[in-house]
Amino acid sequence: MTLKKHIKSNADKKQIDALENRIAELSDAVVSLEKKDDDIYREIFDAPMPEALKNAGTGGRRNYQDLSDLTYGKSLSRLQKRLDQIAAKVKVQHTSYDELMKLAKKNTKKLASIPAVMPIPNKDLKRMASGYGYRIDPFYKTRKFHAGMDFTAPTGTEIHATGDGVVVKVETKRWGYGKNIVIDHGYGYQTRYAHMSQFKVKRGDKVTRGQVIGLVGSTGKSTAPHLHYEVLLNGKAQNPANFYYNDLSDEQYEEMIDLCSHPNQSFD
């Protein structure tokens, strides 16, 4: 092989490697969209994706034999096949989101009511201290299920309602949740805000998403100023991380999922 051909061959290989990396990134992005579609958006509307639509992204084969005679033909065939698979999945998601948009227009009240933002400002994701799942209890040092998410913040930081609803509980406990509020959002959803230092609403008040309902504190079973936040659906605790879709970009959402998945010690 001449030096000129050798240089060209290396350049071609670098381009193929770069394409493979880019295709891998696109594939990850599509998987993220699929996960949000299944775990968040369709869960909200109680509208599972039809099997026929899911299968539309997996069918059909084309002949990649025409690439096999080229230099790096096998690699090119593999890349073309992956691109076609991604294109099919993107088409499915496009159709799915069109359907979800129609559902959204019919359910504007439900969308305003369901928890969809973080209860305290947290764009940089630095205030998340402990996520949903099994964590180490800070007092008893035993493994215990943590039914919400802890946000660290100075005492007096404003706490916001995460969806429209009615305040159904405003209570002060010496232990447990301490000063806490429960909002009923309808459609089976409730949210709890615990360890407050001060209330800004009373039982029976109607609230809107973003309204200040109280201030961060360290009351009840708490080791430091923070907000313990829960989302409940039909009385069963849900992972709050699945309900911040109005707040975060795809990149922030993935980072948040990673941050709150670590089995650390909770603050309460």
Residue pairs with C-beta under 8 A, 6 or more apart in sequence:
1 9
9 71
12 71
12 72
13 72
16 72
16 75
16 76
16 79
19 79
20 75
20 79
23 79
23 82
23 83
23 86
26 86
27 82
27 86
29 250
30 86
30 89
30 90
30 93
32 250
32 253
32 254
33 93
33 250
34 89
34 93
36 245
36 250
36 253
37 49
37 93
37 96
37 97
37 100
38 49
39 242
40 242
40 243
40 245
41 100
41 245
42 48
42 49
42 100
43 242
44 110
44 111
44 114
45 100
45 103
45 104
45 107
45 110
47 99
47 100
47 103
49 96
53 92
53 95
53 96
54 92
56 88
56 91
56 92
56 95
57 85
57 88
57 89
57 91
57 92
58 88
59 88
60 88
62 84
64 77
64 80
64 81
65 77
67 73
67 76
67 77
67 80
68 74
68 77
70 76
104 111
109 164
110 186
110 187
112 163
112 164
112 208
112 209
113 163
113 164
113 165
113 185
113 186
113 187
113 189
114 163
114 185
114 187
114 189
114 243
115 162
115 163
115 185
115 189
115 191
115 231
115 240
115 243
116 162
116 163
116 209
116 243
116 244
116 245
116 246
116 247
117 160
117 162
117 163
117 209
117 210
117 244
117 246
117 247
118 151
118 162
118 244
118 247
119 151
119 159
119 160
119 161
119 162
119 191
119 193
119 227
119 229
120 127
120 151
120 153
120 157
120 158
120 159
120 160
120 216
120 227
122 128
122 151
122 247
123 247
123 252
125 252
125 255
125 256
125 259
127 151
127 152
127 153
128 149
128 150
128 151
128 152
128 256
128 259
128 260
129 150
129 151
129 152
129 226
129 264
129 266
129 267
130 146
130 149
130 150
130 260
130 264
130 265
130 266
130 267
131 146
131 149
131 150
131 239
131 241
131 259
131 260
131 261
131 262
132 146
132 147
132 148
132 149
132 237
132 238
132 239
132 240
132 241
132 260
133 145
133 146
133 239
133 261
133 263
134 143
134 144
134 145
134 146
134 263
135 143
135 144
135 145
135 146
135 263
135 264
135 265
135 266
136 142
136 143
136 144
136 263
136 264
136 265
136 266
137 143
137 144
137 265
137 266
138 223
138 265
138 266
138 267
138 268
139 221
139 223
144 266
146 266
147 230
147 237
148 192
148 194
148 228
148 229
148 230
148 231
148 237
148 240
149 228
149 229
149 230
149 240
149 241
149 260
150 226
150 227
150 228
150 229
150 266
150 267
150 268
151 216
151 226
151 227
151 229
152 224
152 225
152 226
152 267
153 216
153 225
153 226
153 227
154 216
154 225
155 197
155 215
155 216
155 217
155 218
155 225
156 197
156 198
156 215
156 216
157 215
157 216
157 225
157 227
158 212
158 215
158 216
159 193
159 196
159 212
159 213
159 214
159 215
159 216
159 227
160 209
160 210
160 211
160 212
160 213
161 183
161 191
161 207
161 208
161 209
161 210
161 211
161 213
162 191
162 209
162 229
162 231
162 243
163 183
163 185
163 189
163 191
163 209
164 185
164 206
164 207
164 208
164 209
165 183
165 184
165 185
165 186
165 189
165 190
165 191
165 206
165 207
166 183
166 184
166 204
166 205
166 206
166 207
167 181
167 182
167 183
167 184
167 201
167 202
167 203
167 204
167 205
167 206
167 207
167 213
168 182
168 183
168 184
168 190
168 203
169 180
169 181
169 182
169 203
170 181
170 199
170 201
170 202
170 203
171 177
171 179
171 180
172 178
172 179
172 219
173 179
173 180
173 220
174 220
175 220
175 221
176 220
176 221
177 192
177 194
177 195
177 220
177 221
177 228
178 194
178 195
178 196
178 217
178 218
178 219
178 220
178 221
178 222
179 194
179 195
179 196
179 197
179 198
179 199
179 214
179 217
179 219
179 220
180 192
180 193
180 194
180 195
180 196
180 220
181 192
181 193
181 196
181 199
181 201
181 213
181 214
182 190
182 191
182 192
182 193
183 190
183 191
183 193
183 207
183 213
184 190
185 191
188 233
188 234
189 231
189 232
189 233
190 231
190 232
190 235
191 229
191 230
191 231
191 232
192 228
192 229
192 230
192 232
193 213
193 214
193 227
193 228
193 229
194 220
194 227
194 228
194 229
194 230
194 268
195 216
195 217
195 218
195 219
195 220
195 222
195 225
195 226
195 227
195 228
195 268
196 214
196 215
196 216
196 217
196 219
196 227
197 214
197 215
197 216
197 217
197 218
197 219
197 225
198 214
198 215
198 217
199 213
199 214
200 212
200 213
200 214
200 215
201 207
201 211
201 213
201 214
207 213
216 225
216 226
216 227
217 225
218 224
218 225
218 226
220 268
221 268
222 228
222 267
222 268
223 267
223 268
224 267
226 267
226 268
228 267
228 268
229 240
230 237
230 240
231 237
231 238
231 239
231 240
231 242
231 243
232 238
241 256
241 257
241 260
244 253
244 256
245 253
248 256
